[in-house]
């Protein structure tokens, strides 16, 4: 008995049972309330119906009594008899002035006293006869021939009440059916709420298996107990990677991830930049490895899975080093995967890379107030190049479900093109630059095609949640899709694309730091190279010559610093390293020219005794040179006008193993979300940046160390290998979900 009670309590405590019972009670109350209301309404209808019928009968008899031939009482009685055949009419009579019932139909009650109706109007009376019959009498003045009197019309209320009961029964049955419908609806709603509650509980359990800012798997809807068990087993694997053995992501942990979660999967990378470049220099073929965080992150993946990296072959000797299939085993010293080079003509490079990508999409996505240029011929070339890369992806695929990692804005259309040829592929696209708000994106004439192309991806990644939200808004506004913000996904033509933030980072520990002399030695080397005294404080900026990087703004802030705090004259310099880039484009060439002129003007205004405030170095620097500058600097300035992440900020922090130096960081760089311990500035506010320079120069070593330690912990834990792991783990989760769905 106690077990039965316990089971009943368990059953009754369920949300579905509670809401079902509540719905049933509400249904019963509704039936009684509506039944009482219907009785009142029906009685009113019947009352009005009898009065109207009596009025019509009276007028009919009055008109016929006035006509010739029916003025005699016998003729009038015959007319009354015909009318009284209606079962609702019990009888019709005529009382003369003497109070005598002069004319009456056969069923007219015999005990009626005409005197009581002599002076009444047609209001009607309801009463019960001695035999128990319920009647209602209506009376009207009537003249028959020369005789005046009162016409009596008697309704049989028993017939009326019988019809009333039938009508009430029908109404009650209808209300009961409606109440049952409401109860069923309540049950369905309760069950749906219960299911939603269970799913929320499952998601909460899954979330508890990883940190709040973790890279955990997308929310899934298990289809049964076995699948739930499988998912719980997966959560244990996630816990291993997030709380257990591998708290620090590295190339080795990436390889473990691939072997454990994606065994046997073919991984392909598509990027514009290649990881190994061959150039002919002085008649010799030389290998160049670009200093790229992307290469650092994805190289361990390719080494572990022996996949294929597809990229544009832009080196002057690239064609000389590939086989007849345009493939090259890399790395050269220990080949682990294939580099597949794609060849582009100068015209294709102008239209696809310089035109559509860097004169169109780049300024569209960066709020730097440079007008984008949209040329139809450039777009046609961009589509053709994307299609060529997609064809090569299909050609290199050794299975029908490879993992394809698509990199950046050069390949916005490629995911959809690959999806059409390889519908089972897991396509992970990462957009390395900001995504603009919907209003800005609306000016792009190719907006629908770009959105459709990107939504061919299984997973679409951005640096920050803010950029994800902008993409949701753009998709919601410009294409017919369903936005699921709770699960961070977009449904287009019955296919789901997960939209996730994956903040990119740098390798840890950075290879460029190996072999570096102590910070004091680096500082001495830099001072000697630039002719600086021991008392001169150094700020460095390391950028490409790009209008989004705010190079001019940091120079103007130096001029404002000397105006606000003249004590720093001859005591402070800005060493600005700027590598030429995209010099074929007018905006980039103009920026370099303007920067050189601005540096010359400021130096001319403030230089003295062999000291000048700005050293502008226009050339490419190798990673070890950049790290030497970082280790020598008192300040690193990152004043981007708009940036997806900006890895220079993270590289400066990584270079300072002495835990000294101050990072000045633009609030418009994605890195500001992860490194709030930097001095956050608005690069458009020159005076504010000057104050940040002054504060950084005055900051105590203790405060510098406190800020640096927090930022080092952040970057070492959330390094570039973790960035790659986030996407691969989500890809593995998606593939598991697809397998479960296929079995179900």
Buried (B, 14 or more C-beta within 10 A) or exposed (E): EEEEEEEEEEEEEBBBBEBBBEBBEBBEEBBEEBBEEBBEBBBEEBBEBBBEBBBEBBEEBBEBBEEEEBBEBEBBBEBBBEBBEEEBBBBBBBBBEEBEBBBBBEEBBEEBEBEEBBEBEBEBEEEEBEEEBBBBBBBBEBEBEEBEBBBBBBBBBBBBEEBBEEBBEEBBEEBBEBBBEBBEEBBBBBBEEBEEEEBEEBBEEBBEBBEEEBBBBBBBEBEEEEBBEBBBEBBEBBEEBBEEEBEEBBBEBBBBBBEEBBEEBBBBBBBBBBBBBBBEEEEEBEBEBEBBBBBBBBBBBBBBBEBBBBBBBBBEBBEEBBEEEBBBBBBEEEEBBBBBBBEBEEEBBBBBBBBBBBBBBBBBBBBBEBEBBBBEEBBEBBBEBBEBBBBBBBEBBEEEBBBBBBBBBBBBBBBBBBBEBBEEBBBBBBBBBBBBBBEBBEEBEBBEBBBBBBBBBBBBBBBBBBBBBBBBBBBBEBBEBEBBEEBBBBEBEEEBBBBBBBBBBBBBEBEBBEEBEEBEEBBBBBBEBBEBEEEBBBBBBBBBBBBBBBBBBBBBBBBBBBEEBEEBBBBBBBBBBBBEBBEEBEBBBEBBEBBEEBBEEBBEEBBEEEBBBBBBBBEEBEBBBBBBBBBBBBBBBBBBBBBBBBBBBBBBBBBBBBBBBBBBBBEBBBBBBBBBBBBBBBBEBBEEBBBBBBEBBEBEEEEBBEBBEBBBEBBBEBBBBBBBBBBBBBBBBBBBBBEBEEEE
